């Protein structure tokens, strides 16, 4: 079966892969929304319009962009369209908010539905019984080119964010609210663990104690949980301390070198070609010497969302359950909770809230199920909010990866390219897919998320790009751009070395090999926008570029200054970005800036402390993210030449970290091969 066919048929796994003794997880559904579905997204009553947002709003400002699409098509001011985050069941099911798909896949059906509503109102047809027409984008008002001087769009939720009005799950406070937490061993949930002994009497003596909950359904992967419920959030800490739980944990004979050993790409290559193919063109000969031969290693990284995940569960008077979530997929939360609690799906009403950052990390069901189970146990509303330590220990993370990149050149041109790499699972995340099923997906489909961004955007006659997968003792899964960020960092580091081996300017070398005119246009625009390159001692400029999902294109220019002690200061980051038609340029610019900051983190700080039994990081002190004082001036050039929308949320990440690494190479002569960059290594150059 082809990968595309496998993914499309994933809902049939219950039939295809029913293995005795193996429990199948709930699989997310990924329907394609049509113009008919979109009629349920726009509501009109007594002269007022309401957009029932079909996407999760998690800071990417898709509410602002889609409201503007609706307003443009309806012919009204954007402020005349209110925005609601609808509960499951109010509209038809939509797929998770992932992959920079919201404008690309939802703007057109929304505009088609709004055009239908506008025309119906003009006819005086207000009974609501009509069908949307699948009008082409060229005939819709929302997709007309906008004048450059158009005023910034009014920001949905902007006033609430500034004033601190309720928006997030943590703001939900129904009457009689209690507070819950599920205790687990201080090891990775991937490893077997269970509570062995605890002091229940001491816990019950703590003020605010409500309940101790033992329920086998509180299990996460292989980690059994012990639930506690209290009257105040502060009481949870006291109760946990009083319980003094002793845990039975199984390390499985792992040690601190386990992850490095499992992912060592050279060890994988010694056993044969990596099994999963990304690109196989021409014939790459392993025999002759290589002009470039690089090993690049990239570590674990956390999502680092400022809002720890939370959920509020409230028992309904009708025997149903209401659940408030900050999730990228409210429908999936409904499916998991209803199946686990044995409720009909329509008796679990999931209310999405604005999400305080997600980046792929809030796609599975974790805290939502914990809140529902504790609520069921005490028959009262319960809020569960993970601590920062739980976020690191129990969430999934960007998998580390190990890359071997080799290239041959002839007369300044690439003739052979080989990129072999090893990583862990992303789309088939170990946080949701059991090991036995993951082995099946490895055989049938590999993991397309790991492969994302690994296809070379440059012309080369012979190319061999392959990867290997290993399940790790720590959860791995989707992280902004999936594999595109790490793969882009590795590829663009090697391409920069190819330019040097050819004796050519890095920009000229790339332009001579780029196959996509829009990518070449972005690279030229980024370079043209940059000021004169720095000339101070141990300063340098780096460039990088790339394409995201064959739809959007970006190039980044980075300037750095490297001190004698090896510390790196990025003095400027600029990018050019082409995602096609721009609905809201300000939001796209903000997404580009965010990606530049993520690239800064990838290059200079992103790393989790990981030992044999799980994640050791428990705060931003041990898993740092870039601070305001680390940020250089950011410049963004937006390109819109009328192409169809492609996606803006993750494109620049393919080039941002590599541009910084290439700038460090220009400043010091040292090619960084292990990330984040170690100042101690640069101090020796």
C-alpha positions as CSV (number, residue, x, y, z in Angstrom):
1,X,0.0,0.0,0.0
2,X,1.2,3.5,-0.8
3,X,1.8,5.9,2.1
4,X,-1.0,8.1,0.9
5,X,-3.4,5.2,0.7
6,X,-2.3,4.0,4.1
7,X,-3.0,7.4,5.7
8,X,-6.3,7.7,4.0
9,X,-7.3,4.3,5.2
10,X,-6.2,4.7,8.7
11,X,-9.7,4.8,10.0
12,X,-9.9,1.1,8.9
13,X,-7.2,0.0,11.2
14,X,-9.7,-1.5,13.6
15,X,-10.5,-4.0,10.9
16,X,-7.2,-4.4,9.1
17,X,-5.0,-4.7,12.2
18,X,-7.2,-6.3,14.9
19,X,-4.7,-8.3,16.9
20,X,-5.9,-10.5,19.8
21,X,-4.9,-9.0,23.1
22,X,-3.9,-5.7,21.6
23,X,-6.2,-2.7,22.3
24,X,-6.5,-0.3,19.4
25,X,-6.3,3.4,20.2
26,X,-8.9,5.9,19.1
27,X,-7.8,7.3,15.7
28,X,-8.4,10.9,14.8
29,X,-10.7,11.5,11.8
30,X,-9.6,13.9,9.1
31,X,-12.6,14.8,7.0
32,X,-12.3,17.3,4.1
33,X,-14.7,20.2,4.7
34,X,-16.9,21.2,1.8
35,X,-18.8,24.4,0.8
36,X,-21.9,22.6,2.1
37,X,-20.3,22.0,5.5
38,X,-19.3,25.7,5.6
39,X,-22.9,26.8,5.6
40,X,-22.9,25.7,9.2
41,X,-20.0,28.0,10.0
42,X,-21.7,31.3,9.2
43,X,-24.9,32.2,10.9
44,X,-27.3,35.2,10.4
45,X,-30.0,36.3,12.7
46,X,-31.7,39.7,13.0
47,X,-29.1,41.4,10.9
48,X,-26.1,40.0,12.9
49,X,-23.5,37.6,11.5
50,X,-21.7,35.0,13.6
51,X,-18.7,33.0,12.4
52,X,-18.6,29.6,14.1
53,X,-14.8,29.2,13.7
54,X,-14.0,25.7,12.2
55,X,-10.4,25.9,13.4
56,X,-8.7,26.0,16.8
57,X,-7.4,29.5,17.6
58,X,-4.0,29.1,19.3
59,X,-2.4,32.4,18.6
60,X,-2.0,32.0,14.9
61,X,-4.9,34.5,14.5
62,X,-6.9,32.3,12.2
63,X,-10.0,33.8,13.7
64,X,-9.0,37.2,12.4
65,X,-8.2,35.9,9.0
66,X,-11.3,33.8,8.5
67,X,-13.5,36.5,9.9
68,X,-12.1,38.9,7.2
69,X,-12.8,36.3,4.5
70,X,-16.4,36.1,5.7
71,X,-16.8,39.9,6.0
72,X,-15.3,40.5,2.5
73,X,-17.6,38.0,0.9
74,X,-20.7,39.2,2.8
75,X,-19.8,42.8,2.0
76,X,-19.8,44.0,5.6
77,X,-17.2,45.4,8.0
78,X,-15.3,42.8,9.9
79,X,-16.6,44.2,13.2
80,X,-20.1,43.2,12.1
81,X,-19.1,39.6,12.2
82,X,-18.8,38.1,15.7
83,X,-16.7,35.0,16.2
84,X,-17.7,32.0,18.3
85,X,-15.7,28.8,19.1
86,X,-18.5,26.2,18.6
87,X,-18.9,23.1,20.7
88,X,-18.8,19.7,19.1
89,X,-22.2,19.0,17.5
90,X,-23.0,22.5,16.6
91,X,-21.3,22.2,13.2
92,X,-20.2,19.2,11.2
93,X,-16.9,17.6,12.3
94,X,-13.7,19.3,11.1
95,X,-10.2,17.9,11.2
96,X,-7.5,19.0,13.6
97,X,-5.9,22.3,13.3
98,X,-2.5,21.2,12.1
99,X,-0.1,21.6,9.1
100,X,-0.7,25.3,8.2
101,X,-3.9,24.3,6.5
102,X,-6.5,26.7,7.8
103,X,-6.4,29.4,5.0
104,X,-5.5,26.9,2.3
105,X,-8.3,24.5,3.0
106,X,-11.0,26.5,4.9
107,X,-11.0,30.0,3.4
108,X,-12.5,28.9,0.0
109,X,-15.5,26.9,1.4
110,X,-16.2,29.6,3.9
111,X,-16.2,32.3,1.1
112,X,-18.4,30.0,-1.0
113,X,-20.9,29.7,1.9
114,X,-20.8,33.4,2.6
115,X,-21.5,34.2,-1.1
116,X,-24.5,31.9,-0.9
117,X,-25.8,33.6,2.2
118,X,-25.2,37.1,0.8
119,X,-27.1,36.3,-2.4
120,X,-29.9,34.7,-0.4
121,X,-30.3,37.7,1.8
122,X,-30.3,40.0,-1.2
123,X,-33.3,37.9,-2.5
124,X,-35.0,38.2,0.8
125,X,-34.6,34.5,1.4
126,X,-34.3,34.1,5.1
127,X,-35.6,30.7,5.9
128,X,-32.1,29.2,5.8
129,X,-32.9,26.4,3.4
130,X,-30.4,26.7,0.5
131,X,-27.4,25.0,-0.9
132,X,-23.9,26.6,-1.3
133,X,-22.5,26.8,-4.8
134,X,-18.9,25.6,-5.3
135,X,-17.9,29.0,-6.9
136,X,-14.2,29.3,-8.1
137,X,-11.9,31.6,-6.1
138,X,-11.6,33.9,-9.1
139,X,-15.3,34.8,-8.7
140,X,-15.2,35.5,-5.0
141,X,-14.7,38.9,-3.4
142,X,-12.6,37.5,-0.6
143,X,-9.8,36.5,-3.0
144,X,-9.4,39.7,-4.8
145,X,-6.0,41.4,-4.6
146,X,-5.9,44.0,-1.8
147,X,-4.3,47.4,-2.0
148,X,-1.0,47.5,-0.1
149,X,-2.2,50.4,2.0
150,X,-5.1,48.4,3.5
151,X,-5.4,49.1,7.3
152,X,-4.5,46.3,9.7
153,X,-7.4,43.9,10.4
154,X,-9.1,44.2,13.8
155,X,-7.7,41.4,16.0
156,X,-10.2,38.8,17.3
157,X,-9.8,38.5,21.0
158,X,-7.3,41.4,21.0
159,X,-9.2,43.4,23.7
160,X,-9.8,40.3,25.8
161,X,-6.1,39.4,25.8
162,X,-5.0,42.9,26.8
163,X,-7.6,43.3,29.5
164,X,-7.3,39.7,30.9
165,X,-10.9,38.8,30.1
166,X,-11.8,35.1,30.2
167,X,-10.6,33.2,27.1
168,X,-8.6,30.1,28.1
169,X,-9.5,26.9,29.9
170,X,-7.9,28.1,33.1
171,X,-10.5,30.9,33.1
172,X,-13.5,28.5,33.2
173,X,-14.9,28.4,36.8
174,X,-18.3,26.7,37.0
175,X,-20.1,26.7,40.4
176,X,-18.8,24.1,42.8
177,X,-15.5,23.7,40.9
178,X,-12.9,21.3,42.4
179,X,-9.3,20.8,41.3
180,X,-7.7,17.6,40.3
181,X,-4.3,16.1,39.5
182,X,-3.2,12.7,38.4
183,X,0.1,11.6,40.0
184,X,2.5,9.4,38.1
185,X,6.0,8.1,38.6
186,X,8.8,10.6,37.9
187,X,9.8,8.6,34.8
188,X,8.6,8.6,31.2
189,X,5.1,7.1,30.7
190,X,6.7,5.0,28.0
191,X,8.2,2.9,30.8
192,X,6.1,0.6,33.0
193,X,5.3,2.2,36.4
194,X,2.7,1.9,39.1
195,X,2.0,3.3,42.6
196,X,3.4,0.8,45.2
197,X,2.5,2.5,48.5
198,X,1.2,5.8,49.8
199,X,0.0,7.5,53.0
200,X,-3.7,7.9,52.5
201,X,-4.4,8.9,56.1
202,X,-2.0,11.8,55.9
203,X,-3.5,13.0,52.7
204,X,-7.0,12.9,54.0
205,X,-5.9,15.0,57.0
206,X,-4.8,17.9,54.7
207,X,-7.3,20.8,54.6
208,X,-9.1,20.9,51.3
209,X,-8.8,17.1,50.6
210,X,-11.8,15.7,48.6
211,X,-10.9,12.4,47.1
212,X,-8.3,9.9,46.2
213,X,-9.1,8.2,42.9
214,X,-7.8,4.8,41.9
215,X,-9.0,4.0,38.4
216,X,-7.2,1.8,35.8
217,X,-8.4,4.2,33.1
218,X,-6.0,6.9,34.5
219,X,-3.3,4.9,32.8
220,X,-1.1,6.9,30.3
221,X,0.8,4.5,28.0
222,X,2.5,2.2,30.6
223,X,2.2,4.5,33.6
224,X,-0.6,3.9,36.1
225,X,-1.9,7.0,37.7
226,X,-3.3,7.9,41.1
227,X,-5.9,10.7,41.1
228,X,-6.4,13.4,43.8
229,X,-9.1,16.0,44.1
230,X,-9.0,19.1,46.3
231,X,-11.0,22.2,47.0
232,X,-8.2,24.6,46.0
233,X,-5.3,24.4,43.6
234,X,-2.8,25.0,46.5
235,X,-4.2,22.0,48.4
236,X,-3.1,19.7,45.5
237,X,0.6,20.3,46.3
238,X,0.1,19.6,50.0
239,X,-1.9,16.5,49.4
240,X,0.6,15.1,46.9
241,X,3.4,15.7,49.4
242,X,1.5,14.1,52.2
243,X,0.7,11.0,50.1
244,X,4.5,10.4,49.7
245,X,3.8,7.8,47.0
246,X,6.4,5.2,46.4
247,X,6.6,4.0,42.8
248,X,7.5,0.7,41.2
249,X,9.3,1.6,38.0
250,X,10.9,-0.4,35.3
251,X,13.9,1.2,33.5
252,X,14.1,-1.7,31.1
253,X,17.9,-1.9,31.4
254,X,18.4,1.4,29.7
255,X,21.2,3.8,30.5
256,X,22.0,7.4,29.6
257,X,23.4,6.4,26.2
258,X,20.3,4.6,25.1
259,X,18.9,7.4,22.9
260,X,22.2,8.2,21.2
261,X,22.7,4.5,20.5
262,X,19.3,3.9,19.1
263,X,19.6,6.9,16.7
264,X,23.2,6.7,15.7
265,X,22.9,7.1,11.9
266,X,26.3,5.6,11.2
267,X,25.4,2.5,13.2
268,X,22.2,2.2,11.2
269,X,24.1,2.6,7.9
270,X,26.6,-0.1,9.0
271,X,23.6,-2.5,9.1
272,X,22.5,-1.5,5.6
273,X,20.6,1.2,3.8
274,X,17.9,2.9,6.0
275,X,14.6,1.3,5.1
276,X,12.3,4.3,4.4
277,X,12.7,6.1,1.1
278,X,12.1,9.8,0.6
279,X,14.0,10.4,-2.7
280,X,15.6,7.9,-5.0
281,X,16.7,9.3,-8.3
282,X,19.5,8.3,-10.6
283,X,22.3,6.2,-9.2
284,X,24.4,7.3,-6.2
285,X,27.7,5.5,-6.2
286,X,29.1,4.9,-2.7
287,X,32.6,4.2,-4.1
288,X,34.4,7.4,-5.0
289,X,35.4,10.0,-2.4
290,X,32.9,12.7,-1.4
291,X,33.5,16.4,-1.6
292,X,31.2,17.0,1.4
293,X,30.7,14.5,4.2
294,X,28.9,15.8,7.3
295,X,27.4,14.2,10.4
296,X,24.7,16.5,12.0
297,X,23.0,15.7,15.4
298,X,19.9,17.5,16.7
299,X,18.5,16.9,20.1
300,X,15.0,16.6,21.7
301,X,13.1,19.8,22.0
302,X,9.9,20.8,23.8
303,X,7.0,22.7,22.5
304,X,7.3,25.2,25.4
305,X,3.8,26.5,25.1
306,X,3.3,29.3,27.7
307,X,0.0,27.8,28.7
308,X,0.3,24.4,30.4
309,X,-2.5,22.2,29.1
310,X,-5.8,22.2,31.1
311,X,-9.4,20.9,31.0
312,X,-12.6,21.4,32.9
313,X,-15.2,18.6,33.1
314,X,-18.7,19.3,34.3
315,X,-21.4,16.6,34.8
316,X,-24.6,17.5,33.0
317,X,-28.0,17.3,34.6
318,X,-29.0,15.1,31.7
319,X,-26.3,12.5,32.4
320,X,-24.1,14.0,29.7
321,X,-20.6,15.5,30.2
322,X,-19.5,19.0,29.3
323,X,-15.8,19.4,28.7
324,X,-13.9,22.6,28.2
325,X,-10.5,22.1,26.4
326,X,-7.6,23.9,24.9
327,X,-7.0,21.5,22.1
328,X,-6.1,21.4,18.5
329,X,-8.8,18.8,17.9
330,X,-12.0,19.1,20.0
331,X,-13.6,16.3,18.1
332,X,-10.9,13.9,19.0
333,X,-11.2,14.8,22.6
334,X,-14.9,13.9,22.3
335,X,-14.1,10.5,20.7
336,X,-11.6,9.5,23.3
337,X,-13.6,10.6,26.3
338,X,-16.9,9.1,25.1
339,X,-15.2,5.8,24.4
340,X,-13.4,5.6,27.7
341,X,-16.4,6.6,29.8
342,X,-18.8,4.4,27.8
343,X,-21.0,7.3,26.7
344,X,-22.6,7.9,23.4
345,X,-20.6,10.5,21.5
346,X,-23.4,13.0,21.4
347,X,-23.5,13.0,25.2
348,X,-20.0,14.4,25.5
349,X,-20.1,18.1,24.6
350,X,-16.6,19.5,24.0
351,X,-16.3,23.3,24.2
352,X,-13.1,24.6,22.7
353,X,-11.3,27.6,24.2
354,X,-8.6,29.7,22.8
355,X,-5.3,27.8,23.2
356,X,-2.3,29.5,24.7
357,X,0.2,28.0,22.3
358,X,0.2,24.4,21.0
359,X,2.6,24.0,18.0
360,X,1.5,20.4,17.5
361,X,1.7,19.4,21.1
362,X,-2.0,19.6,22.0
363,X,-3.3,17.1,19.5
364,X,-3.8,14.0,21.7
365,X,-6.1,13.4,24.7
366,X,-4.3,13.7,28.0
367,X,-5.4,16.2,30.6
368,X,-8.9,16.1,29.1
369,X,-9.4,12.5,29.9
370,X,-8.0,13.0,33.4
371,X,-10.5,15.8,34.1
372,X,-13.4,13.6,32.8
373,X,-12.5,10.6,34.9
374,X,-12.0,12.6,38.1
375,X,-15.3,14.4,37.4
376,X,-17.0,11.0,37.0
377,X,-15.6,9.8,40.3
378,X,-16.6,12.8,42.5
379,X,-19.8,13.8,40.5
380,X,-18.7,17.4,40.5
381,X,-17.0,19.9,38.2
382,X,-13.2,19.3,38.1
383,X,-10.4,21.3,36.6
384,X,-7.1,19.6,35.9
385,X,-4.1,21.7,34.8
386,X,-0.7,20.2,34.3
387,X,2.3,21.7,36.0
388,X,5.3,22.8,33.9
389,X,7.1,19.7,35.2
390,X,4.2,17.5,33.9
391,X,4.4,19.2,30.6
392,X,8.0,18.2,30.1
393,X,7.7,14.7,31.7
394,X,4.3,13.5,30.3
395,X,4.0,15.4,27.0
396,X,5.6,14.3,23.7
397,X,8.6,16.2,22.2
398,X,10.4,16.8,19.0
399,X,12.4,13.7,18.4
400,X,16.2,13.9,18.2
401,X,17.7,13.1,14.8
402,X,21.0,12.0,13.5
403,X,22.0,12.8,9.9
404,X,24.8,11.7,7.5
405,X,24.9,14.0,4.5
406,X,27.3,13.5,1.6
407,X,27.7,15.2,-1.8
408,X,29.9,15.2,-4.9
409,X,30.4,18.1,-7.2
410,X,31.6,18.5,-10.8
411,X,32.5,21.9,-12.2
412,X,30.7,23.6,-9.4
413,X,27.5,21.6,-9.7
414,X,25.9,18.9,-7.6
415,X,26.0,15.5,-9.2
416,X,25.5,13.1,-6.2
417,X,23.5,13.7,-3.0
418,X,23.0,11.3,-0.2
419,X,21.1,12.1,3.0
420,X,20.5,9.2,5.5
421,X,19.1,10.0,8.8
422,X,17.6,8.3,11.9
423,X,14.8,9.7,14.1
424,X,11.8,8.7,16.1
425,X,8.1,8.8,15.4
426,X,6.1,12.0,14.7
427,X,2.7,11.4,13.1
428,X,2.5,7.9,14.6
429,X,3.5,9.3,17.9
430,X,4.5,6.9,20.7
431,X,2.3,9.0,23.0
432,X,-0.8,7.6,21.2
433,X,0.3,4.6,19.2
434,X,1.3,1.4,21.0
435,X,4.6,-0.3,20.1
436,X,3.0,-3.3,18.3
437,X,0.9,-1.0,16.0
438,X,3.9,1.3,15.5
439,X,5.8,-1.7,14.1
440,X,3.0,-2.2,11.6
441,X,3.1,1.5,10.5
442,X,6.9,1.3,10.2
443,X,6.5,-1.6,7.8
444,X,3.6,-0.2,5.8
445,X,4.2,3.6,5.7
446,X,7.3,4.7,7.7
447,X,6.4,8.0,9.2
448,X,5.7,10.9,6.7
449,X,6.1,13.4,9.5
450,X,9.7,12.4,9.9
451,X,10.3,12.7,6.2
452,X,8.8,16.2,5.9
453,X,11.3,18.6,4.4
454,X,13.8,15.9,3.6
455,X,13.3,16.1,-0.2
456,X,16.0,18.3,-1.6
457,X,14.8,21.5,-3.2
458,X,17.8,21.6,-5.5
459,X,18.6,20.1,-8.9
460,X,20.8,17.0,-8.7
461,X,21.0,14.1,-11.1
462,X,21.5,11.4,-8.5
463,X,19.8,11.5,-5.1
464,X,19.5,9.0,-2.3
465,X,17.4,10.2,0.7
466,X,16.3,7.6,3.3
467,X,15.6,7.3,7.0
468,X,15.4,4.8,9.8
469,X,13.0,4.9,12.8
470,X,13.5,3.9,16.4
471,X,11.0,4.0,19.3
472,X,12.6,5.8,22.2
473,X,12.1,5.6,25.9
474,X,10.7,9.2,25.8
475,X,7.5,10.2,24.0
476,X,8.1,11.9,20.6
477,X,5.5,13.4,18.3
478,X,4.5,16.5,16.2
479,X,6.5,19.7,16.8
480,X,6.1,22.8,14.7
481,X,6.8,21.8,11.1
482,X,7.3,18.2,12.1
483,X,10.6,17.0,10.5
484,X,10.9,20.1,8.3
485,X,12.9,22.1,10.9
486,X,15.6,19.5,11.7
487,X,15.8,18.3,8.1
488,X,16.1,21.9,6.8
489,X,18.9,22.6,9.3
490,X,20.8,19.5,8.2
491,X,20.3,20.0,4.5
492,X,21.1,23.7,4.4
493,X,24.3,23.2,6.5
494,X,25.5,20.6,4.0
495,X,24.5,22.8,1.0
496,X,26.5,25.6,2.5
497,X,29.5,23.3,2.6
498,X,28.9,22.3,-1.0
499,X,29.1,26.0,-2.0
500,X,32.4,26.4,-0.2
501,X,33.7,23.2,-1.8
502,X,32.8,24.6,-5.2
503,X,34.4,27.9,-4.4
504,X,31.2,29.8,-5.0
505,X,29.1,32.3,-3.2
506,X,26.4,30.5,-1.1
507,X,23.6,32.5,-2.7
508,X,24.9,32.0,-6.2
509,X,25.3,28.3,-5.6
510,X,21.8,27.9,-4.4
511,X,20.3,29.9,-7.2
512,X,22.1,27.7,-9.7
513,X,20.5,24.6,-8.3
514,X,17.0,25.7,-7.2
515,X,14.2,24.0,-9.2
516,X,11.3,26.1,-8.0
517,X,11.1,29.7,-9.3
518,X,9.2,30.9,-6.3
519,X,11.9,29.7,-4.0
520,X,14.5,31.5,-6.1
521,X,12.4,34.6,-5.9
522,X,12.2,34.4,-2.1
523,X,16.0,34.0,-1.8
524,X,16.7,37.0,-4.1
525,X,14.2,39.1,-2.1
526,X,15.7,38.2,1.3
527,X,19.2,39.0,0.1
528,X,18.1,42.3,-1.5
529,X,16.4,43.4,1.7
530,X,19.5,42.7,3.9
531,X,21.9,45.6,4.7
532,X,25.7,45.3,4.0
533,X,27.2,42.2,5.5
534,X,29.0,42.6,8.8
535,X,32.8,43.0,8.6
536,X,33.9,43.0,12.3
537,X,36.2,40.2,13.5
538,X,34.4,37.0,14.2
539,X,31.2,38.3,12.6
540,X,29.5,36.5,9.7
541,X,26.4,36.3,7.5
542,X,24.6,33.1,6.6
543,X,21.8,32.3,4.2
544,X,19.4,29.4,4.0
545,X,16.2,28.7,2.1
546,X,13.5,26.0,1.7
547,X,10.1,24.9,0.7
548,X,7.4,23.7,3.1
549,X,5.0,21.0,1.9
550,X,5.7,21.9,-1.7
551,X,3.4,24.9,-1.2
552,X,5.2,27.8,0.6
553,X,8.7,29.1,0.3
554,X,11.1,31.1,2.4
555,X,14.6,32.3,2.6
556,X,16.5,33.7,5.7
557,X,19.6,35.9,6.0
558,X,21.2,35.9,9.5
559,X,24.1,38.0,10.8
560,X,26.0,36.9,13.9
561,X,28.8,38.0,16.2
562,X,30.8,35.3,18.0
563,X,32.7,36.4,21.1
564,X,36.1,35.0,22.1
565,X,34.4,32.9,24.8
566,X,32.3,31.3,22.0
567,X,29.0,32.9,22.9
568,X,26.9,33.7,19.8
569,X,24.8,36.9,19.4
570,X,22.5,37.1,16.5
571,X,22.5,40.7,15.4
572,X,19.9,40.5,12.6
573,X,17.4,38.0,11.2
574,X,15.6,38.7,8.0
575,X,13.4,36.6,5.8
576,X,11.4,36.6,2.6
577,X,8.2,34.6,2.6
578,X,5.9,33.4,-0.2
579,X,2.8,31.6,0.9
580,X,0.7,32.7,-2.0
581,X,-2.4,34.9,-1.6
582,X,-2.3,36.9,1.7
583,X,-5.6,37.4,3.6
584,X,-4.0,39.1,6.6
585,X,-0.4,40.3,5.9
586,X,0.1,41.4,9.6
587,X,-0.7,37.9,10.8
588,X,1.6,36.3,8.2
589,X,4.3,38.7,9.3
590,X,3.8,37.7,12.9
591,X,4.0,34.0,12.0
592,X,7.3,34.6,10.1
593,X,8.7,36.4,13.1
594,X,7.6,33.5,15.4
595,X,9.4,31.1,13.1
596,X,12.5,33.2,13.1
597,X,12.5,33.0,16.9
598,X,12.0,29.2,16.8
599,X,15.0,29.0,14.5
600,X,17.0,31.0,17.0
601,X,16.0,28.5,19.7
602,X,16.9,25.5,17.5
603,X,20.3,26.9,16.8
604,X,21.2,28.3,20.3
605,X,19.2,26.8,23.1
606,X,16.6,24.1,22.3
607,X,17.4,20.9,24.2
608,X,15.8,18.8,26.9
609,X,17.7,17.1,29.6
610,X,16.9,13.4,28.9
611,X,18.2,10.5,31.0
612,X,17.6,6.7,30.7
613,X,14.2,6.9,32.5
614,X,12.7,10.0,30.9
615,X,12.9,13.8,30.7
616,X,14.9,15.5,33.4
617,X,13.9,19.0,32.6
618,X,11.3,20.4,34.9
619,X,11.2,24.2,34.1
620,X,12.4,26.7,31.5
621,X,15.6,26.9,33.5
622,X,16.5,23.4,32.4
623,X,14.8,23.6,29.0
624,X,15.5,27.3,28.0
625,X,13.7,29.2,25.3
626,X,14.9,32.4,23.7
627,X,14.2,35.5,25.8
628,X,13.4,39.0,24.7
629,X,17.0,40.0,25.3
630,X,18.2,37.3,22.9
631,X,16.2,38.7,20.0
632,X,17.8,40.7,17.2
633,X,16.0,43.1,14.8
634,X,13.6,41.0,12.7
635,X,12.8,41.9,9.1
636,X,10.1,40.2,7.0
637,X,9.5,40.6,3.2
638,X,6.1,39.2,2.2
639,X,5.7,38.1,-1.4
640,X,2.2,37.8,-3.0
641,X,2.0,37.4,-6.7
642,X,-1.5,35.9,-6.8
643,X,-0.8,32.2,-6.3
644,X,-3.3,30.1,-4.3
645,X,-2.8,30.2,-0.5
646,X,-0.2,27.7,0.7
647,X,0.2,28.1,4.5
648,X,2.2,30.5,6.7
649,X,2.5,28.9,10.1
650,X,5.6,26.8,9.7
651,X,7.4,27.7,6.5
652,X,10.3,29.9,7.8
653,X,11.3,27.2,10.2
654,X,12.9,25.3,7.4
655,X,15.6,27.9,7.0
656,X,15.9,30.0,10.2
657,X,18.2,27.8,12.3
658,X,20.4,26.9,9.3
659,X,21.0,30.5,8.4
660,X,22.3,31.1,11.9
661,X,24.5,28.0,11.7
662,X,25.8,29.1,8.4
663,X,26.6,32.6,9.7
664,X,28.6,31.0,12.6
665,X,30.5,29.0,10.0
666,X,31.3,32.3,8.1
667,X,32.3,34.0,11.3
668,X,34.6,31.3,12.8
669,X,35.4,28.8,10.0
670,X,33.9,26.1,12.2
671,X,31.0,24.0,10.9
672,X,28.6,23.3,13.8
673,X,27.5,19.6,13.7
674,X,25.9,19.2,17.1
675,X,23.0,21.4,18.3
676,X,22.3,23.6,20.1
677,X,25.6,25.4,19.4
678,X,28.1,24.9,22.2
679,X,30.1,28.1,23.0
680,X,32.9,26.0,24.5
681,X,33.5,24.5,21.0
682,X,33.5,27.9,19.3
683,X,35.9,29.3,21.9
684,X,38.5,26.9,20.6
685,X,38.2,28.1,17.0
